[in-house]
Amino acid sequence: MSSNTRRCSSCGRDAQFVYTAEFRVGGTSGGIKLLIGEWGELGEKMIPMYVFVCPNCGKVELYATEDLRQRAASVANSRQP
């Protein structure tokens, strides 16, 4: 990550980097997971995001990590005609 601060989109002050969070996406949810257990997690992936918090207004903002941006660009390029 190139900077520990980003401009807050709400108040314009500097938001501070707090940590990198990993969000779980995919897989199954709800009652079916109770029936199939760990098998329900087969399609899950972890997506890392940078978390910034504005100390002035308290807004939380998420930004894609470099790796996630590269993966997104590669997917976008593969879908172009």
C-alpha positions in Angstrom: 0.0 0.0 0.0 1.4 3.4 -1.0 -0.1 5.6 1.7 -1.4 5.3 5.2 -4.0 8.1 4.6 -6.8 8.6 2.1 -9.1 11.6 1.8 -12.4 10.9 3.5 -15.2 11.0 0.9 -17.6 12.5 3.5 -15.8 15.3 5.2 -12.6 15.7 3.2 -10.2 15.1 6.1 -7.5 12.4 6.2 -8.8 8.9 6.9 -6.3 6.6 8.5 -5.4 3.1 7.5 -6.4 0.7 10.3 -5.7 -2.9 9.0 -6.2 -5.3 6.1 -9.5 -7.2 6.5 -10.3 -10.4 4.7 -13.9 -10.9 3.6 -15.3 -14.3 2.9 -17.3 -14.6 -0.3 -19.0 -17.5 -2.1 -19.8 -20.9 -0.7 -23.2 -21.6 0.8 -25.2 -20.0 3.6 -28.2 -20.6 5.7 -29.7 -24.0 6.6 -28.0 -26.0 3.8 -24.7 -25.4 5.5 -26.0 -27.1 8.6 -26.7 -30.2 6.5 -23.5 -30.4 4.5 -21.1 -28.9 7.0 -17.6 -28.0 5.8 -18.5 -29.0 2.3 -20.4 -25.8 2.1 -17.2 -23.8 2.2 -15.7 -25.4 -0.9 -16.6 -22.4 -3.2 -15.5 -19.7 -0.6 -12.7 -17.3 -1.3 -11.1 -14.6 0.9 -11.0 -11.1 -0.6 -8.5 -8.8 1.2 -9.5 -5.1 1.5 -7.7 -2.1 3.1 -9.8 -0.6 5.9 -9.6 3.2 6.5 -11.4 5.1 9.2 -11.9 8.9 9.4 -11.1 10.1 12.9 -13.2 13.2 12.2 -16.6 11.8 11.1 -16.1 8.1 11.7 -16.8 7.0 8.2 -15.3 3.6 7.3 -14.0 3.1 3.7 -12.8 -0.1 2.0 -10.2 -0.1 -0.8 -9.0 -3.0 -2.9 -5.5 -4.3 -2.2 -2.9 -4.3 -5.1 -3.4 -8.1 -5.6 -7.2 -7.7 -5.8 -6.9 -4.8 -8.3 -4.6 -7.0 -10.5 -7.1 -9.9 -10.3 -10.0 -7.6 -11.2 -8.0 -6.1 -14.2 -7.2 -9.5 -15.4 -10.8 -10.6 -15.3 -12.0 -7.4 -17.0 -9.4 -7.9 -19.8 -10.5 -11.4 -20.4 -14.1 -10.4 -20.8 -13.4 -7.8 -23.5 -14.4 -8.7 -27.1 
